[in-house]
Amino acid sequence: MYGTSILHLTTLKDWSEADVLRTVERSIDIKRNPRHYSAALSGKTLALLFQKTSTRTRCAGEIGMTQLGGHALYLDWRNTNFGLADLGDEVRVLSSYADFIVARLMQHDDVLRAAEASTAPIMNGCCNRYHPLQGLTDLMTVHEALGRLEGVRLTYVGVLNNVANSLIAAGLKTGMHVTCICPEVNPAARDEALYSEASAAGLYEYGEEAEQLQDVLAQSDVVYTDTWIDMEFFTDPAFAEEKERRIALFQPFQINADLVQNLDLKILHCLPAHHGYEITGDMLHDPRSLIFTQAENRLHSQKAVLLQLANAPE
């Protein structure tokens, strides 16, 4: 297909350990020395094609590209012909205008179709199976705080979803151990091949019982949670019954002061957070919380991804 010789970021599974580690290291350097990179992508254009709403991914893309000396263009799916025409055709045209594309689409299959058709690098800005830009940011944040990735023990709590998948894939590339305590797996996100590979490498464990949390967290360096309900469904009246079911099921898995009392660990959440659901509001401002640093790091990490893709051979 048109884009087969291009390095894309559709999932971290496809990146090498060297790609991942170089991007993490560069993201930290970008944060420390932003002026050094102020003209790194001068004359280049980033197109942001979004089918889903966004705060961090969009701002990190637009502002980050500007800070690298380039230009960013935001495209709301509903105000384009992407919903009317063949996705491959439209992406091929868009990639003839832009040097990079962030595609924040509902379905992972559409992200793959975009990458197949594109003559420019495609970055998956979040789909139903993976969120690799978030995963790279999480690696940056953990490395920045702990000074290492290999051997770090991260526990993810909540619904096993696209963010959890990217954390597991990130662990495989860096030697970070990920334990998921999840009473339920989002069916659209299920990736048994990934779980099997990570388990075989000794870098992934899975549990379903809230009673496991105390013992697991006592051995953890990081605890991570995410929304129990996908953003697009949280206020949808048609999803109200399912929302109530999930709240009842997941309540024992909430990150709160009692759960992490006296534990020496860092607290992460990819945001937006629903206070009183997956995490209590006070935990966002706890001294152990890196949540707002993590959010800021989306900017630096996304810039590092752009530079990594710009250096890839075509």
C-alpha positions as CSV (number, residue, x, y, z in Angstrom):
1,M,0.0,0.0,0.0
2,Y,1.0,3.7,-0.3
3,G,2.3,4.1,3.3
4,T,4.1,0.8,3.9
5,S,7.7,2.3,3.9
6,I,6.7,5.0,6.4
7,L,7.0,4.7,10.2
8,H,3.6,5.3,11.7
9,L,2.4,5.2,15.3
10,T,-0.8,3.2,15.2
11,T,0.2,1.2,18.3
12,L,3.3,0.8,20.4
13,K,3.4,-2.8,19.5
14,D,4.8,-1.9,16.1
15,W,7.6,0.3,17.4
16,S,11.0,-1.1,18.4
17,E,12.5,-0.7,21.9
18,A,15.0,1.8,20.4
19,D,12.1,3.9,18.9
20,V,10.3,4.0,22.3
21,L,13.3,4.7,24.5
22,R,14.7,7.4,22.1
23,T,11.3,9.1,22.1
24,V,11.1,9.0,25.9
25,E,14.6,10.4,26.3
26,R,14.0,13.1,23.7
27,S,10.7,14.1,25.3
28,I,12.5,14.8,28.6
29,D,15.2,16.8,26.8
30,I,12.6,18.8,25.0
31,K,11.0,19.7,28.3
32,R,14.3,20.8,29.7
33,N,15.6,22.6,26.6
34,P,12.6,23.7,24.5
35,R,14.5,26.5,22.7
36,H,16.9,23.9,21.2
37,Y,14.0,22.5,19.2
38,S,12.2,25.7,18.3
39,A,12.9,25.4,14.6
40,A,13.2,21.6,14.3
41,L,10.1,21.3,12.1
42,S,10.2,24.6,10.4
43,G,8.0,24.7,7.3
44,K,6.3,21.4,8.2
45,T,2.5,20.9,8.7
46,L,0.6,18.7,11.0
47,A,-3.0,17.8,10.2
48,L,-5.2,16.8,13.2
49,L,-8.2,14.7,12.0
50,F,-10.5,14.2,14.9
51,Q,-13.7,12.0,15.0
52,K,-13.6,12.1,18.8
53,T,-13.5,15.1,21.2
54,S,-10.2,16.1,22.7
55,T,-8.4,18.5,25.0
56,R,-4.8,17.2,25.6
57,T,-4.2,15.5,22.2
58,R,-5.4,18.4,20.2
59,C,-3.6,21.1,22.3
60,A,-0.4,19.1,22.4
61,G,-0.6,18.7,18.6
62,E,-1.4,22.3,17.7
63,I,0.8,24.0,20.3
64,G,3.6,21.5,20.1
65,M,3.9,21.8,16.3
66,T,3.9,25.6,16.6
67,Q,6.7,25.4,19.2
68,L,8.7,23.2,16.8
69,G,8.5,26.0,14.2
70,G,5.8,24.3,12.1
71,H,2.1,24.8,11.5
72,A,-1.0,22.7,12.6
73,L,-4.4,22.4,11.0
74,Y,-7.4,21.0,12.9
75,L,-10.1,19.1,11.1
76,D,-13.3,18.2,12.8
77,W,-14.6,15.0,11.1
78,R,-18.1,16.4,10.9
79,N,-17.0,19.4,8.9
80,T,-15.2,17.5,6.2
81,N,-16.0,14.9,3.6
82,F,-14.4,12.1,5.5
83,G,-17.8,10.9,6.6
84,L,-19.1,10.9,3.0
85,A,-16.2,9.5,1.0
86,D,-13.8,6.6,1.1
87,L,-11.5,7.0,4.1
88,G,-8.4,5.8,2.1
89,D,-9.1,8.3,-0.7
90,E,-9.5,11.2,1.7
91,V,-6.4,10.3,3.7
92,R,-4.3,10.0,0.6
93,V,-5.3,13.5,-0.4
94,L,-4.8,14.9,3.1
95,S,-1.3,13.3,3.3
96,S,-0.4,15.0,0.1
97,Y,-0.9,18.4,1.9
98,A,0.5,17.6,5.3
99,D,3.8,16.2,6.6
100,F,2.2,14.4,9.6
101,I,-1.3,13.4,10.6
102,V,-2.8,12.8,14.0
103,A,-5.9,10.6,13.5
104,R,-8.2,10.4,16.5
105,L,-10.8,8.0,15.2
106,M,-13.4,5.7,16.8
107,Q,-12.2,2.4,15.3
108,H,-8.7,1.0,15.2
109,D,-9.4,-0.6,11.8
110,D,-9.9,2.9,10.5
111,V,-6.6,4.0,11.9
112,L,-4.9,1.1,10.1
113,R,-6.8,2.0,6.9
114,A,-5.5,5.6,7.2
115,A,-2.0,4.4,7.7
116,E,-2.2,2.1,4.6
117,A,-3.4,5.0,2.4
118,S,-1.2,7.8,3.8
119,T,2.0,9.1,2.3
120,A,2.7,10.9,5.6
121,P,3.3,9.4,9.0
122,I,0.0,8.7,10.9
123,M,-0.2,9.0,14.7
124,N,-3.0,7.3,16.4
125,G,-4.5,10.0,18.6
126,C,-6.8,7.5,20.5
127,C,-9.0,4.8,19.2
128,N,-11.1,2.0,20.7
129,R,-8.1,-0.3,21.1
130,Y,-5.0,1.8,21.8
131,H,-3.7,5.2,22.9
132,P,0.0,5.1,22.0
133,L,0.5,8.9,22.4
134,Q,-0.7,8.5,26.0
135,G,1.5,5.5,26.6
136,L,4.6,7.3,25.6
137,T,3.7,10.2,27.8
138,D,3.2,7.8,30.7
139,L,6.6,6.4,30.1
140,M,8.1,9.9,30.1
141,T,6.3,10.8,33.3
142,V,7.4,7.6,35.1
143,H,11.0,7.9,34.0
144,E,11.1,11.6,35.0
145,A,9.8,10.8,38.5
146,L,11.6,7.5,39.2
147,G,14.7,7.8,37.0
148,R,14.1,4.4,35.4
149,L,11.6,2.3,33.5
150,E,13.0,-1.2,33.7
151,G,11.8,-2.9,36.8
152,V,9.2,-0.3,37.6
153,R,5.9,-1.9,38.9
154,L,2.8,-0.2,37.7
155,T,-0.7,-1.2,38.7
156,Y,-3.6,-0.2,36.5
157,V,-7.0,-0.2,38.2
158,G,-10.4,-0.1,36.5
159,V,-11.7,-1.2,33.1
160,L,-9.1,-2.8,30.9
161,N,-9.3,-0.5,27.9
162,N,-7.2,1.2,25.2
163,V,-5.1,3.1,27.7
164,A,-4.3,-0.2,29.6
165,N,-3.4,-1.9,26.3
166,S,-0.9,0.9,25.6
167,L,0.6,0.6,29.1
168,I,1.1,-3.1,28.6
169,A,2.7,-2.6,25.2
170,A,4.9,0.1,26.7
171,G,6.0,-2.3,29.4
172,L,7.0,-4.8,26.9
173,K,9.3,-2.3,25.2
174,T,10.9,-1.0,28.4
175,G,10.9,-3.8,31.0
176,M,8.2,-2.1,33.1
177,H,5.9,-4.6,34.8
178,V,2.2,-3.9,34.5
179,T,-0.5,-5.4,36.7
180,C,-4.1,-4.8,35.7
181,I,-6.7,-5.2,38.5
182,C,-9.8,-5.0,36.3
183,P,-13.2,-6.6,37.0
184,E,-14.1,-6.2,33.3
185,V,-12.4,-5.8,29.9
186,N,-13.8,-3.4,27.3
187,P,-14.8,-5.8,24.5
188,A,-13.6,-3.5,21.8
189,A,-10.2,-3.2,23.4
190,R,-9.5,-6.9,24.0
191,D,-6.1,-7.9,22.7
192,E,-5.3,-11.5,23.7
193,A,-2.1,-11.7,21.7
194,L,-0.7,-8.7,23.5
195,Y,-1.7,-10.1,27.0
196,S,-0.1,-13.5,26.1
197,E,3.1,-11.9,24.9
198,A,3.4,-9.7,28.0
199,S,2.6,-12.5,30.3
200,A,5.2,-14.8,28.7
201,A,7.8,-12.1,29.2
202,G,6.9,-11.9,32.9
203,L,5.8,-8.3,32.5
204,Y,2.0,-8.6,32.9
205,E,-0.4,-9.9,35.4
206,Y,-4.2,-9.7,35.6
207,G,-6.6,-9.8,38.5
208,E,-10.3,-9.2,38.8
209,E,-10.9,-8.9,42.6
210,A,-10.8,-5.7,44.6
211,E,-9.5,-7.6,47.5
212,Q,-6.2,-8.0,45.6
213,L,-5.6,-4.3,45.5
214,Q,-4.0,-3.7,48.9
215,D,-1.4,-6.4,48.5
216,V,-0.6,-5.5,44.9
217,L,-0.4,-1.7,45.6
218,A,2.0,-2.4,48.5
219,Q,4.4,-3.8,45.9
220,S,3.8,-1.0,43.3
221,D,5.7,2.1,42.3
222,V,2.8,3.6,40.4
223,V,-1.0,3.3,40.5
224,Y,-2.9,4.3,37.4
225,T,-6.6,4.6,36.7
226,D,-8.9,5.9,33.9
227,T,-12.5,6.6,33.4
228,W,-14.9,3.6,33.8
229,I,-17.1,4.9,31.0
230,D,-15.8,6.0,27.6
231,M,-15.9,9.8,27.2
232,E,-18.5,9.7,24.4
233,F,-20.9,7.7,26.5
234,F,-20.6,9.4,29.9
235,T,-23.5,11.8,29.4
236,D,-25.4,9.8,26.8
237,P,-28.9,9.1,28.0
238,A,-29.0,5.9,25.9
239,F,-26.0,4.6,28.0
240,A,-27.5,5.5,31.4
241,E,-28.4,2.0,32.4
242,E,-25.0,0.6,31.5
243,K,-23.3,3.6,33.3
244,E,-25.1,2.7,36.5
245,R,-24.2,-1.0,36.1
246,R,-20.5,-0.1,35.7
247,I,-20.5,2.3,38.7
248,A,-21.9,-0.3,41.0
249,L,-19.4,-2.9,39.7
250,F,-16.3,-0.7,39.8
251,Q,-16.9,1.3,43.0
252,P,-14.7,-1.0,45.1
253,F,-11.9,-0.2,42.6
254,Q,-11.9,3.6,43.2
255,I,-8.6,5.3,43.9
256,N,-9.1,7.1,47.2
257,A,-7.3,8.1,50.3
258,D,-8.2,4.9,52.2
259,L,-6.9,2.7,49.4
260,V,-3.4,4.4,49.2
261,Q,-3.0,5.4,52.8
262,N,0.7,5.2,53.9
263,L,1.7,3.8,50.5
264,D,4.8,5.1,48.8
265,L,3.7,5.3,45.2
266,K,2.9,7.7,42.4
267,I,-0.6,8.3,41.2
268,L,-1.5,8.7,37.5
269,H,-4.6,9.3,35.5
270,C,-4.7,10.2,31.8
271,L,-7.7,12.7,32.3
272,P,-10.4,13.8,32.0
273,A,-11.2,12.5,35.5
274,H,-14.7,12.0,36.8
275,H,-14.4,13.0,40.5
276,G,-16.1,10.6,42.8
277,Y,-16.1,7.8,40.3
278,E,-12.8,6.1,39.4
279,I,-10.9,8.6,41.6
280,T,-11.8,11.0,44.3
281,G,-11.0,14.7,43.7
282,D,-8.5,15.0,46.6
283,M,-6.3,12.3,45.0
284,L,-5.6,14.5,42.0
285,H,-3.9,17.0,44.4
286,D,-2.3,14.5,46.7
287,P,1.5,15.0,47.1
288,R,2.0,11.7,45.4
289,S,0.0,12.6,42.4
290,L,1.8,13.2,39.0
291,I,-1.5,13.7,37.2
292,F,-1.1,17.3,36.1
293,T,2.6,16.8,35.3
294,Q,1.5,13.8,33.3
295,A,-1.0,16.1,31.4
296,E,1.7,18.7,30.8
297,N,4.0,16.0,29.5
298,R,1.6,15.3,26.7
299,L,3.0,18.4,25.0
300,H,6.6,17.4,25.3
301,S,6.1,13.8,24.5
302,Q,4.0,14.5,21.4
303,K,6.7,16.8,20.1
304,A,9.2,14.0,20.6
305,V,6.9,11.7,18.6
306,L,6.9,14.2,15.7
307,L,10.6,14.4,15.7
308,Q,11.0,10.6,15.8
309,L,8.7,10.2,12.8
310,A,10.4,13.0,11.0
311,N,13.7,11.1,11.3
312,A,12.3,7.8,10.0
313,P,13.4,6.7,6.5
314,E,10.7,6.8,3.9
